[in-house]
Amino acid sequence: MKLAGRLDHIEPFYVMECAKAAREIARSPACDPALGGRRMIYLNIGEPDFTAPERVQQAATACIKAGHTQYTPAQGLPELREQISHWYRERFGLEIPAQRIMITAGASAGLQLACLALFEQGDQVLMPDPCYPCNRHFVAATDAQPVLLNCGPEQRFQLSCAQVQAAWTPQTRGVLLASPSNPTGTSIAPEEMAAIVAAVRQRGGVTLVDEIYLGLSYDERFAQSALAYGDDVISVNSFSKYFGMTGWRLGWLVLPPDLVGPLERLAQNLYICPSSIAQHAALACFEPETIAEFERRRAEFRARRDAIVPALESLGFKVPVQPDGAFYVWMDCSAFASDSWDFCFNMMRRAHVALTPGRDFGRHGAERWVRLSFASSMDDLMEAVARLSQALQPQA
């Protein structure tokens, strides 16, 4: 069967290929404790070990029992949009009217809707390298071209305003940023974000910012939304990370007022609406007791970061930029291997620790880098460090 040409620009999601290999090894006798083996420790997937809080689960059950399972408006439940608006006011000091908020079937659907509405064949979209692979594939799926710009540790692995200005061409439509970033856990400094937004605006472009990890910021200097820099900024957010609702597939967009109608029209046709059950459940995310639980979890993630980064550096990994958000460490493994792909598979087999090689995340020197997720428990993190230490000892 003939496939559409756009698929030629969509690479495999290597994170999932590695996860598949890790599960295969985990099913082997070597990982069976009953046979003297050691279980696999998964530090490769960006999924919190905390699930949706009890109040959210109870809200979902109550919604089902009450029969509130019909379609909602394509833009989402009005009361949920109001709660998100209130959250921006309380958390970030921003006045974001509920009318500018669109609930989506996960941040992925939000990115797809935004890209479909804004980009088309012949357009170019500037992005950092490294970056989350699916973000550039959302651009490619519209037949536009993602343009990856090499971003090293000296600029926190993030685009600079100077890079944006130098790379801009008549074909450039805008920028797609992520702050905090997957895979690096780093954020764009506020003054740099303000400068980028201004430069893009001056050129008639669009600034699209993935902020799904914004709730998991550990440094107040970076814990600011790009929405502070103008109503023309588009933000993508999610209930998956800070709110712990990964499998519920619920996210949202904050849009410029004149984009709400066109994206609602797209959403009506592509998705009808996000899950009504997930939306009703998400209302419980904003109760004071639930927010307190999320903040407790954020403190736990920070404690894990503060433990795992120095532990990895003591083993010989280089972590040139301290992650200030999300739950990832972007570390240089070149002291141990010339290719992070081989290194990660070697650690899967020998240490039974699953990590993610840099291949997914960029073009420039990706073979040096490994992403570790500290979304797992502290006990698992410390056990993984012990196993890696043992596996990295010179072979007799």
N, C-alpha and C positions, 0 to 999 in steps of 0.2 A: 504494500500500500504506500502510495506517495505521501510523504509528510511535508508539512509546511516548512518553508525555508528558515523561518525564525528559530526553529528547533536547533539549527546548526550553531546558534549562538548561546544555547543553554547547556552548560556543562553539567556533568553529574555533581550531585551534592556529596562531596567526599567525606564530610562529617558523618553522613549516614552510612556510607560504604565502610568506614572504619568502625562505626558502631555495630554494623552487621558482623564484621570479622571478630569483634570483641565478644559478641554474644555466642558466636560459634566456638570460640576458645573456652568461654565460660561453661559450655555444655560438655566439655571434654573431661575425662577422668582427672586431669591435672588440676582442675578447679573444683573437684568434688571433695569436700571436707571428710565425707565418709570413707574416702579412699586415701586420706592423708594429703589431699590437695588443698590449695588456698583459693578462696572465692575471688572472682574478679572485682576490683574496685573501679567504679566508673567515674572518672573525672573528665569525661569528654563531652557530655551533653549539657547544654545550658538550661537545665530544668531544676528549680528549687526542690530540695528535699522536703520542704514544708508544703502541704497541700492547702486547699481552700479552707479557711477557718470554719469552725463549727457553725457559727451564725450564718455564714454564706450557704453552707450545706442545708441548714434548716430552712432557710428562705427558699431554696430550690424545691425542697420537699413540699413546703406549704404552697408554693406556686402550682405544683402538679396536682396536689389534692384539691385546690380551689378551682382547677380547670383553667388557669390563666396561661394557656399554651397556644393561643391563637397568634396569627401574624401580628406584628407590631408595625407602626409606620417604618418606612425604609430608613428614615433618619434616626430611628431608635425611640425608646420610651422617653416621653418628655420629662418624667420625674428623674430618670437616670441622667439625662443631659443636665438637668438642674443641679443634681448632686455633684457631677464633675465640675460644673461651673463654680460651685461653692468650694470644692477642693482646691481649685486654682487660686481662689481668693484667700483661703486660709493658709495654704502651704507656700504659695509663691507670691502672694500680694498682687495678683493679676486679675483684672476684671475681664473675664472671657464670657460673653453672653451665651446662654444655652443655645441660641439660634445658630451660633457658629460651630456647634459641636455635632458631629455625625457619628453614631455608634456603628461599628463595623464587625464583620465576622472574623475577628482577630486583626492584629496589626497588619498581617499579610494582605487581607482584603482591603484594608485602608490604603496600603502602598499601591496595590494594583489599581484601585479606583483613581488615586491621585495621578499615577503615571499615565493611565489611559486618557485621563482628561487633559493632561498637559503636554505630553510628548508624542511625537510621531516620526515617521521615516524622514531621515535627513537631519534630525536634531541630535545634538550632543549634550550629555549631562556630565558635569565634572564631579568626581568622587575621589575619596582618599584611597590609597593603597598602603596598608591593609584595610579591608572593609568586609562586612558580612556579605557572602556571595549572593544570597537571594535578592538583596537590594539591587545589585547591578543586573540581575536576571529579570527583575520586574521592569527595568528600563529597556533591556534588550527585547522583552516580549512585546513591547509597543513598536518595535522596529527602529527605535532610536539607538544611539550608540553611547554606552557608558565609557567615559574617558577617565582612566585611573591615573592619578598623579602620585608619585612616590613621596610618602610622608614618613620621615625617619623619627627616631626618638627625640632628637633635638627640638622637634615641634610637636611632641606628644603623640606622634602617629596620626595627626589630624591635619586637614587642609589649612593653609594660611591664606590670608587675604592677598598677599603678594602672589602666591601661586595661582589663585583664581584670576587675578588681573592679567597675569602673564599668559595663562592658557586660554583665555576667552577668545573666541573666534566668532565670525558672523553666524556660524551654525550652532553656537552654544545657546542652549535654552535655559540652563540653570544649574544648580548644585543640589546634590543629595548627600546630606551629612548624617552622622549619628553621634549623639553626645548624651550620655556616655556611650562608648563604642563597644561593639562585639567585633573583633576578638580582643581588643587591647585593654578594655576597662578604663580608658582615658576619656576625658571630656575636653571640649574646646573652651579655652579661656574666654571669659565674658567679653573682654575688650576685642578679642579676635573675632568672636561670633558677631558682635555689633559691626565690626569693619567689613566682614564678609557680606552680611545682609545689606549694608549700604552700597557696597560695590556691585552686588548683583542687581539691586534695585535701580541703580544708576544706569545699568545696561539693559534694563527692561526684562530681566530674567526672573526666575522663580527660585525661592529658597525653600527646600523641602527637608525637614529635620526629623529623623527617627529618634524619638525620646522615650523608647519603651523601658529603658533602665533608669530614667531620671529619678524615680522614687527611691532607687537604691544608690543614692549619692552619699559619700562619706566625708566630703570636704565642702563646707558651706560656700567656699569661693566658687565652686563649680556647680553647685546645686541650684541652678537657675534655668528657667525655660527660655528658649530662643523666641518664644512668643512675646517676650518683653520688648523686642526690637521692632515691632510693627505689626499691624493687622494683615500685612501681605505675606507674613511667614506662615507656612503650613507645617503643622506638627502632627506626627503619627505617634499614638500611644497605645498601651495595652494593659489588660487585666492579668497578663500571664506572669510577670516577673515580680514586681513589688506586691501585687495583690494575690499572687500564688494560684491563679486560675488557669494553668497552662492548657489543659485539655478542654476547657470550656469554650475556647475560640471566640474571644470577645475583645474588641479593641475600640479605638475611636480616633477620629480626625478632628483637628481644629482648623477651620478653613477661613479664608477671607470671605466677607459677606457675599460677594458676587459669584463665588464658586459653589455656594451651598446648593443652589437650584440645579446646576448642571450635574454635580456629583450625586445628588439625590435621584435624578433621572437615570443615571448609570446604575446606581445601586438597586433601584426598583427593577430594572431589567436583568441584572446579573445575579442578584442575591435575594430579591424580594425584601428580606429583612434579616438581621442577625437572630440568633436563637432567642426566642422569647423567654425560655426558662433561665438561660444564662443571664439575660438582662435583669429579670426579676431578682435572681440570686445576688447579682452585683450591687443591688441597692444596699444590701447589708454590709458591703465593704466600707461604707462611709459612716457607719455608726461609731460613736466614740470608742467603745470597747474594742471594735475590730481594728480601727486605726492604731490603737495602743498596741495591739498584737502585731501589726505590721511593723511598727517602730521597734518593738522588741526583736523581731526577726532581722530587721536592718542592722541593729546593733550586733546581733550574732554573726551576720555576714561580715561585718567590719572586723570582728574579733578573729574570724577565720582568715581574712586577708592579712591581718597583722601577724598571724602565726605562720601562714604558709609562705609568704614572700621571703622572709629571712631564712626559713628552713630550706627553701629551694636554692637561694643564693649560697648557703653553706655547702650545698652539694656541688656547686660549680656552675649552675645555671646563671645567666645574666638576665636581670630584670631591670632594664634601663629606665623605665618610667613606672613609678608606683601607681597601680590602678586606683582611681579615685571614685569609681562607681562600678555598677554591674557586679558580676562574680567571676571574673576571668583574670588570669595572669598570662601575659604575653611574654614568653621567655625564650632566650637564645640558647639553643642546644648544641651550637657548633663546637663546643669543647669536647663533645662526646661522639658526634657523628657529622658527616658531610651532608646528610639529607634527613630532614625531620620525618619524612614518610617512613623511611627504613627504621629510624630511631623509635618511632611510636609503635610500629609493629613488633620490634624487638622487645620493648618494654611490656607489651601485651603478653608476649609469649614467655618471657623470663621472669617478670615481676608481677604479672597479672594485674597491671595497672593500665587502664585505658585513657589515653590522652589524644589530642587532636592535632595532626600535623598542619603546617601553615599553608599547604597547597591550595586549600579552598579560598583563602582570604586575600590573595594578591598575586602580583607578577614579579615584584622587585624583591629578590632575596628571600622569597617565601620558604625556601628549603632550610633556612636557618632557624625558623621559628616554630614554636609549639604553643598551643593554647591549653591551659589547664583551667578547669572549672572548679571553683571552690563552693559550688552549690551543695556539695555533699557534707556529711557530718564532720565535726572536728576529729572524731575518732578515726574515721576513714581517711581523712587528710593526713593525719600523723602516721597511720599505718602505711599509707602510700609512700610517704617520705622515707620511712624505714626500709621499705622494699626497694625503692629506687636507689637508695644509698648502697644497699647490698648488691644490686644488679650492676651498678656503675663501678664497682671495684674492679681493678685490673684482673683479667683472667689469668689463672696460674698456667 
